[in-house]
């Protein structure tokens, strides 16, 4: 999908250290805002136009599913290390 079709735009690479956090602010009469902090950078995710559309719900479900997949993979790799603070077996990443 191109920018002109869906209206979304951005490219962000977040390398989160021990200072990273994520949250979701909910409100009684408008859509929620999901956010992440790492260092001096903050990322907010909210539906375009503050509309709880079917597409926004589908995106939120996909985001949650992929975040769970991310957590599962990190947990798997953490179990491969001696103390969780060293690189995973077979990994070039520190």
JOGI-V909131 format. One record per helix or strand of 2 or more residues. SS is the DSSP state (~ for helix, > for strand). FROM is the first residue (numbers start at 1). TO is the last residue. Records with the same first field share a line. If there is no record, write none. Layout:
BEGIN
SS = FROM-TO / FROM-TO
END
This chain:
BEGIN
~ = 3-6 / 48-50 / 54-79
> = 21-25 / 33-38 / 41-45
END
